[in-house]
Amino acid sequence: MNRVGQELIDRCADLPPLRTAVVHPVQASVFDAVTDATAMGLIQPVLIGPATRIRAALNEAGQAPDSFEVIDTEHSHAAAACAAAMAATGEAGAIMKGSLHSDELLDAVIDRRAGLRTERRISHAFLMLTDSYPRPFIITDAAMNIAPDLMTKADILTNAIGLWRVLWGPARPNVAVLAAVETVNPKMQATLDAAALCKMADRGQIEDAVLDGPLAFDNAINAEAAREKGIVSPVAGQADILLVPEIEAGNMLAKQLIFMGGAEAAGIVLGARVPVILTSRADSVRARLLSCALAVLLDHARRCGQLK
């Protein structure tokens, strides 16, 4: 694991395991990460779903059928609703995706009747760790909000700033608002949104970060590329958060870095009353462990009043 990733996991050592509702874990592969995260003291899992199928998956994974607490539900929809209810009442401090579609789980989380929504839009953030860039950084939103408008982008950004400050505060992170070009073009909505977000930060509508944009990806992460184009910016070449214009750009950027660039990534859903560990079947066990660590640190920050 990348050194920074290991440091984040090590920070959880003095914190109690986070009681985590694992939703519909009916495939053996789910337990690769659940078992390791439990052994490392990151989570205390509660398995929610059809009990017979969960125990069969545990057996296939080489675990005793009574290894973990199990709450029996009829199907995955019921499991997601049960997890949301447990989180709303404080019976679970986090929710973790098992063997169900992300949409099915998130529908239960965003249902207003569940009581997990806050005043901000729920969004996803990837923490990226790569040897080709000298600092950890966040890509958002690459998994949930398809084509966010200006105010949704402001919420996405506020969520990501909160995560960054939990991990590395109190310094203000550098935020690059990405587009295909570095100048405002009325035919490119991403550039207009970038300019507006920067002005919103100037007026205090977005707090605790240094914003610049529009910036192309090369200028955001490479100071020499920015100098070549005459860009003078406190963010260029040293961005901590990359705000992407829409889901396709973010998803392709994150997956290219993971699968072609060798980056480690951890995904977490922000903006709800509890963190949601939204892993993919393609994620490595290390990525899923790091996602659990992010949830632990976010839960601790919330309990200590460090999250707005």
C-alpha positions in Angstrom: 0.0 0.0 0.0 1.1 3.5 -0.7 2.8 5.2 2.3 0.1 7.8 2.7 -2.6 5.1 2.5 -0.9 3.1 5.3 -0.6 6.3 7.4 -4.3 6.9 7.1 -5.1 3.3 8.2 -2.6 3.7 11.0 -4.5 6.8 12.2 -7.5 4.5 12.9 -5.6 2.3 15.3 -6.6 4.3 18.4 -10.3 4.6 17.3 -12.9 2.0 18.0 -14.1 -0.2 15.1 -16.9 1.4 13.2 -20.1 -0.5 13.3 -20.9 -0.9 9.6 -24.0 -2.2 7.9 -22.8 -4.4 5.1 -25.7 -4.6 2.6 -26.5 -7.8 0.8 -23.2 -9.6 1.1 -24.2 -12.7 -0.8 -21.0 -13.3 -2.8 -17.8 -14.7 -1.3 -15.6 -11.9 -2.7 -17.3 -9.3 -0.4 -15.6 -11.0 2.5 -12.1 -10.5 1.2 -12.2 -6.9 2.4 -14.8 -7.3 5.3 -12.6 -10.0 7.0 -9.4 -8.0 6.7 -11.0 -4.7 7.8 -12.5 -6.5 10.8 -9.1 -8.1 11.7 -7.5 -4.7 11.5 -10.0 -3.2 13.8 -11.4 -0.8 11.2 -15.0 -2.0 11.2 -17.5 -4.1 13.2 -19.6 -5.5 10.4 -23.3 -6.3 10.6 -24.4 -8.4 7.6 -27.8 -7.5 6.2 -29.6 -9.6 3.6 -31.0 -13.1 3.0 -29.4 -15.1 5.8 -29.3 -18.4 3.9 -27.4 -16.8 1.0 -25.1 -14.8 3.3 -24.1 -17.9 5.2 -23.5 -19.8 2.0 -21.2 -16.9 0.9 -19.4 -17.0 4.2 -18.8 -20.8 3.8 -17.5 -20.3 0.3 -15.1 -17.6 1.6 -13.8 -20.1 4.2 -15.5 -18.3 7.1 -17.7 -19.9 9.8 -21.4 -19.2 9.2 -21.6 -17.5 12.6 -18.5 -15.3 12.0 -20.5 -12.1 12.0 -23.8 -10.8 13.2 -26.5 -11.3 10.5 -29.8 -9.6 10.1 -32.1 -11.6 7.8 -34.1 -9.7 5.1 -36.0 -11.0 2.2 -34.1 -9.4 -0.6 -31.5 -6.6 -1.5 -34.1 -3.8 -1.5 -35.1 -4.7 2.1 -31.4 -5.0 3.1 -30.7 -1.5 1.8 -33.7 0.0 3.6 -32.8 -1.8 6.8 -29.2 -0.5 6.6 -30.5 3.1 6.1 -32.8 2.8 9.1 -30.0 1.5 11.3 -27.8 4.4 10.3 -30.6 6.9 10.9 -31.1 5.6 14.5 -27.4 5.4 15.3 -27.3 1.6 15.2 -24.7 1.7 12.4 -22.1 4.4 11.9 -21.5 3.6 8.2 -23.0 1.7 5.3 -21.0 -0.6 3.0 -22.0 -1.9 -0.4 -22.1 -5.7 -0.8 -23.4 -7.6 -3.8 -26.0 -5.2 -5.1 -26.1 -2.4 -7.6 -25.0 1.0 -6.4 -28.2 2.7 -7.5 -30.2 0.3 -5.3 -28.2 1.1 -2.2 -28.1 4.8 -2.9 -31.8 5.0 -3.5 -32.3 3.9 0.1 -29.8 6.4 1.4 -31.3 9.4 -0.4 -34.9 8.5 0.3 -36.1 11.4 2.5 -38.0 9.0 4.7 -34.8 7.4 5.7 -33.5 10.6 7.5 -30.0 10.4 6.2 -30.0 13.4 3.9 -28.4 16.7 4.9 -28.8 20.2 3.4 -26.2 19.3 0.8 -26.3 17.1 -2.3 -24.9 13.7 -1.7 -21.7 13.1 -3.8 -18.8 10.7 -4.3 -15.1 11.3 -3.9 -12.1 9.2 -5.0 -9.0 9.7 -2.9 -6.1 9.0 -5.3 -2.6 8.0 -4.3 0.0 7.7 -7.1 3.8 7.9 -7.2 3.6 10.1 -10.3 2.2 13.0 -8.3 3.8 14.3 -5.1 0.7 14.6 -3.0 -2.6 12.7 -2.5 -5.5 14.2 -4.2 -9.3 13.9 -4.6 -11.3 13.5 -7.8 -15.0 14.4 -7.5 -17.7 13.5 -8.6 -16.9 10.5 -10.7 -19.7 8.1 -9.6 -23.0 9.8 -8.6 -24.0 13.1 -10.1 -24.3 12.7 -13.8 -24.4 16.3 -15.1 -24.3 18.6 -12.1 -25.4 22.2 -12.4 -23.6 25.1 -10.7 -25.2 24.7 -7.2 -24.7 21.0 -7.3 -21.1 21.5 -8.1 -20.8 23.8 -5.1 -22.2 21.1 -2.8 -19.9 18.4 -4.4 -17.0 20.8 -3.7 -18.0 21.5 -0.2 -18.3 17.8 0.6 -14.8 17.1 -0.9 -13.2 20.0 1.0 -14.7 18.6 4.2 -13.1 15.2 3.5 -9.7 16.8 2.7 -9.7 18.8 5.9 -10.6 15.7 8.0 -7.6 13.9 6.5 -5.1 16.8 6.3 -6.6 20.0 7.8 -6.6 22.7 9.0 -4.7 24.1 5.9 -6.9 25.1 3.0 -6.7 22.7 0.0 -6.1 23.8 -3.5 -9.0 23.2 -5.8 -8.7 23.0 -9.5 -12.1 23.3 -11.3 -11.4 21.3 -14.5 -12.5 22.0 -18.0 -11.0 21.3 -21.5 -9.5 24.8 -21.7 -8.1 27.5 -19.3 -10.2 30.4 -20.5 -13.9 31.2 -20.1 -15.8 30.3 -23.2 -19.6 31.0 -23.3 -20.1 27.9 -25.5 -18.5 25.6 -22.8 -20.6 25.4 -19.7 -17.8 23.9 -17.6 -15.8 27.1 -18.0 -18.7 29.3 -17.0 -19.3 27.1 -13.9 -15.6 27.2 -13.0 -15.5 31.0 -13.1 -18.7 31.3 -11.1 -17.4 28.8 -8.4 -14.2 30.8 -8.1 -16.2 34.0 -7.5 -18.5 32.2 -5.1 -15.3 31.3 -3.1 -14.3 35.0 -3.2 -17.6 35.9 -1.7 -17.5 33.3 1.0 -20.2 31.0 -0.5 -17.6 28.2 -0.6 -15.2 28.2 2.3 -11.9 26.7 3.5 -10.3 26.2 0.1 -8.3 28.0 -2.6 -10.1 27.8 -5.9 -8.9 28.4 -9.5 -10.5 27.5 -12.8 -11.1 26.8 -15.4 -8.0 24.8 -15.6 -7.2 21.9 -17.9 -5.9 18.7 -16.3 -2.3 19.3 -17.3 -2.2 22.8 -15.8 -3.9 21.6 -12.6 -1.2 18.9 -11.9 1.9 20.2 -13.7 3.4 23.6 -12.9 5.6 23.5 -16.0 2.6 23.0 -18.2 0.9 26.0 -16.6 4.0 28.2 -17.0 4.2 27.3 -20.7 0.7 28.7 -21.1 1.4 31.8 -19.1 -1.0 30.7 -16.3 -0.2 32.3 -12.9 -2.1 30.5 -10.2 -1.7 29.4 -6.6 -3.4 26.1 -7.6 -1.7 25.1 -10.9 0.7 22.3 -10.5 -0.3 21.6 -6.9 -4.0 20.8 -6.8 -5.4 18.8 -3.9 -8.9 18.5 -5.2 -9.9 18.1 -8.9 -13.6 19.1 -9.5 -14.6 17.5 -12.8 -17.3 18.9 -15.0 -19.4 15.8 -15.2 -19.5 12.1 -14.4 -18.0 10.8 -17.7 -14.9 12.9 -17.4 -14.4 12.1 -13.7 -15.0 8.3 -14.1 -12.6 8.0 -17.1 -10.0 10.1 -15.4 -10.1 8.1 -12.2 -10.1 4.7 -13.9 -7.3 5.6 -16.3 -5.2 6.6 -13.3 -6.0 3.3 -11.5 -5.7 0.8 -14.4 -3.1 2.5 -16.5 -1.3 4.7 -14.1 -1.0 2.3 -11.1 -2.8 4.6 -8.7 -4.4 3.4 -5.5 -7.9 4.8 -5.0 -10.5 4.8 -2.2 -14.1 5.7 -2.8 -16.5 7.2 -0.3 -20.0 8.8 -0.5 -20.2 12.2 1.2 -23.1 14.5 2.2 -25.2 11.9 4.1 -25.4 11.7 7.9 -23.1 8.6 7.7 -20.3 7.7 5.3 -21.2 5.2 2.6 -18.4 2.8 1.5 -19.3 2.4 -2.2 -16.8 -0.2 -3.5 -16.7 -1.9 -6.9 -16.1 -5.6 -7.7 -13.1 -4.4 -9.6 -11.6 -2.6 -6.6 -8.6 -4.3 -4.9 -8.8 -5.4 -1.3 -6.3 -2.6 -0.4 -8.6 0.0 -2.0 -11.6 -1.3 0.0 -9.6 -1.3 3.2 -8.6 2.3 2.6 -12.2 3.2 1.9 -13.1 1.7 5.3 -10.4 3.8 6.9 -11.9 7.0 5.3 -15.2 6.0 6.8 -13.7 5.6 10.3 -11.9 9.0 10.1 -15.1 10.7 8.8 -17.2 9.2 11.6 -14.7 10.3 14.2 -14.6 13.8 12.9 -18.4 14.0 12.9 -18.6 12.8 16.4 -16.0 15.4 17.5 -17.9 18.2 15.7 -15.2 18.7 13.1 -17.5 18.4 10.1 -19.9 21.1 9.1 
